[in-house]
Amino acid sequence: MDTCPYCKLEIFVPPSHLEAVAEALAQADAGHIGQYDRCLSFSPVTSRWRPLAGTHPYLGTPGQVSQEEELKVEVTCSTDQAPTAVAAVKAVHPYEEPVINVIPLLGVGISR
């Protein structure tokens, strides 16, 4: 199967910041599929982490395990545009270390 010039961004964000992240992705042209733009999916997840010493977490306390409800946002974008989209998300995301996974896609039928 041939590689595809598209990837999927998977972003974990608190619900309070969904709209800011969605707008940042749209401004970076992530989620533009054919004759549609601003295409993304989101679903609730429960996430867990422990901030280490010296951190300033948006949620949680250094040294203690935190467990919170978040949203997993998924969006397709061109591989060339991924660095711009990731930078746009980081600019509006409240976490010191946001989880943003860039996943290459294989042979998907996206046309522009």
Contacts in CASP RR format, 6 or more apart in sequence:
PFRMAT RR
TARGET T0000
AUTHOR 0000-0000-0000
METHOD contacts of the structure
MODEL  1
MDTCPYCKLEIFVPPSHLEAVAEALAQADAGHIGQYDRCLSFSPVTSRWR
PLAGTHPYLGTPGQVSQEEELKVEVTCSTDQAPTAVAAVKAVHPYEEPVI
NVIPLLGVGISR
1 106 0 8 1.000
1 107 0 8 1.000
2 106 0 8 1.000
2 107 0 8 1.000
3 104 0 8 1.000
3 106 0 8 1.000
3 107 0 8 1.000
4 104 0 8 1.000
4 105 0 8 1.000
4 106 0 8 1.000
4 107 0 8 1.000
4 108 0 8 1.000
4 109 0 8 1.000
4 110 0 8 1.000
5 78 0 8 1.000
5 79 0 8 1.000
5 80 0 8 1.000
6 76 0 8 1.000
6 77 0 8 1.000
6 78 0 8 1.000
6 79 0 8 1.000
6 105 0 8 1.000
6 108 0 8 1.000
6 110 0 8 1.000
7 76 0 8 1.000
7 77 0 8 1.000
7 78 0 8 1.000
7 79 0 8 1.000
7 82 0 8 1.000
7 102 0 8 1.000
7 103 0 8 1.000
7 104 0 8 1.000
7 105 0 8 1.000
8 74 0 8 1.000
8 75 0 8 1.000
8 76 0 8 1.000
8 102 0 8 1.000
8 103 0 8 1.000
8 105 0 8 1.000
9 25 0 8 1.000
9 30 0 8 1.000
9 73 0 8 1.000
9 74 0 8 1.000
9 75 0 8 1.000
9 76 0 8 1.000
9 77 0 8 1.000
9 82 0 8 1.000
9 85 0 8 1.000
9 86 0 8 1.000
9 89 0 8 1.000
9 100 0 8 1.000
9 101 0 8 1.000
9 102 0 8 1.000
9 103 0 8 1.000
10 72 0 8 1.000
10 73 0 8 1.000
10 74 0 8 1.000
10 99 0 8 1.000
10 100 0 8 1.000
10 101 0 8 1.000
10 103 0 8 1.000
11 21 0 8 1.000
11 72 0 8 1.000
11 73 0 8 1.000
11 74 0 8 1.000
11 75 0 8 1.000
11 89 0 8 1.000
11 93 0 8 1.000
11 98 0 8 1.000
11 99 0 8 1.000
11 100 0 8 1.000
11 101 0 8 1.000
12 45 0 8 1.000
12 47 0 8 1.000
12 70 0 8 1.000
12 71 0 8 1.000
12 72 0 8 1.000
12 73 0 8 1.000
12 98 0 8 1.000
12 99 0 8 1.000
13 21 0 8 1.000
13 70 0 8 1.000
13 71 0 8 1.000
13 73 0 8 1.000
13 93 0 8 1.000
13 98 0 8 1.000
14 58 0 8 1.000
14 59 0 8 1.000
14 68 0 8 1.000
14 70 0 8 1.000
14 71 0 8 1.000
14 94 0 8 1.000
15 69 0 8 1.000
15 70 0 8 1.000
15 71 0 8 1.000
16 94 0 8 1.000
17 92 0 8 1.000
17 93 0 8 1.000
17 94 0 8 1.000
18 42 0 8 1.000
18 71 0 8 1.000
18 73 0 8 1.000
20 92 0 8 1.000
20 93 0 8 1.000
21 73 0 8 1.000
21 89 0 8 1.000
21 92 0 8 1.000
21 93 0 8 1.000
22 38 0 8 1.000
22 40 0 8 1.000
22 73 0 8 1.000
23 92 0 8 1.000
24 85 0 8 1.000
24 88 0 8 1.000
24 89 0 8 1.000
24 91 0 8 1.000
24 92 0 8 1.000
25 31 0 8 1.000
25 38 0 8 1.000
25 40 0 8 1.000
25 73 0 8 1.000
25 75 0 8 1.000
25 77 0 8 1.000
25 85 0 8 1.000
25 88 0 8 1.000
25 89 0 8 1.000
26 37 0 8 1.000
26 38 0 8 1.000
27 88 0 8 1.000
28 77 0 8 1.000
28 81 0 8 1.000
28 84 0 8 1.000
28 85 0 8 1.000
28 87 0 8 1.000
28 88 0 8 1.000
29 37 0 8 1.000
29 77 0 8 1.000
29 78 0 8 1.000
29 81 0 8 1.000
29 85 0 8 1.000
30 40 0 8 1.000
30 75 0 8 1.000
30 76 0 8 1.000
30 77 0 8 1.000
30 81 0 8 1.000
30 82 0 8 1.000
30 85 0 8 1.000
30 88 0 8 1.000
31 37 0 8 1.000
31 38 0 8 1.000
31 39 0 8 1.000
31 40 0 8 1.000
31 75 0 8 1.000
31 76 0 8 1.000
31 77 0 8 1.000
32 39 0 8 1.000
32 77 0 8 1.000
32 112 0 8 1.000
33 39 0 8 1.000
33 76 0 8 1.000
33 110 0 8 1.000
33 112 0 8 1.000
34 110 0 8 1.000
34 111 0 8 1.000
34 112 0 8 1.000
39 75 0 8 1.000
39 76 0 8 1.000
40 73 0 8 1.000
40 74 0 8 1.000
40 75 0 8 1.000
41 73 0 8 1.000
41 74 0 8 1.000
41 75 0 8 1.000
42 71 0 8 1.000
42 72 0 8 1.000
42 73 0 8 1.000
42 74 0 8 1.000
43 71 0 8 1.000
43 72 0 8 1.000
44 69 0 8 1.000
44 70 0 8 1.000
44 71 0 8 1.000
44 72 0 8 1.000
45 69 0 8 1.000
45 70 0 8 1.000
45 71 0 8 1.000
45 72 0 8 1.000
46 67 0 8 1.000
46 68 0 8 1.000
46 69 0 8 1.000
46 70 0 8 1.000
47 67 0 8 1.000
47 68 0 8 1.000
47 69 0 8 1.000
47 70 0 8 1.000
48 65 0 8 1.000
48 66 0 8 1.000
48 67 0 8 1.000
49 65 0 8 1.000
49 66 0 8 1.000
50 63 0 8 1.000
50 64 0 8 1.000
50 65 0 8 1.000
50 66 0 8 1.000
51 57 0 8 1.000
51 60 0 8 1.000
51 61 0 8 1.000
51 62 0 8 1.000
51 63 0 8 1.000
51 64 0 8 1.000
51 66 0 8 1.000
52 62 0 8 1.000
52 63 0 8 1.000
53 62 0 8 1.000
53 63 0 8 1.000
54 62 0 8 1.000
55 62 0 8 1.000
55 96 0 8 1.000
56 96 0 8 1.000
57 66 0 8 1.000
57 95 0 8 1.000
57 96 0 8 1.000
58 94 0 8 1.000
58 95 0 8 1.000
58 96 0 8 1.000
59 66 0 8 1.000
59 68 0 8 1.000
60 66 0 8 1.000
60 68 0 8 1.000
75 85 0 8 1.000
76 105 0 8 1.000
76 108 0 8 1.000
76 110 0 8 1.000
77 85 0 8 1.000
79 104 0 8 1.000
82 102 0 8 1.000
86 100 0 8 1.000
86 102 0 8 1.000
89 98 0 8 1.000
89 100 0 8 1.000
90 98 0 8 1.000
90 100 0 8 1.000
93 100 0 8 1.000
END
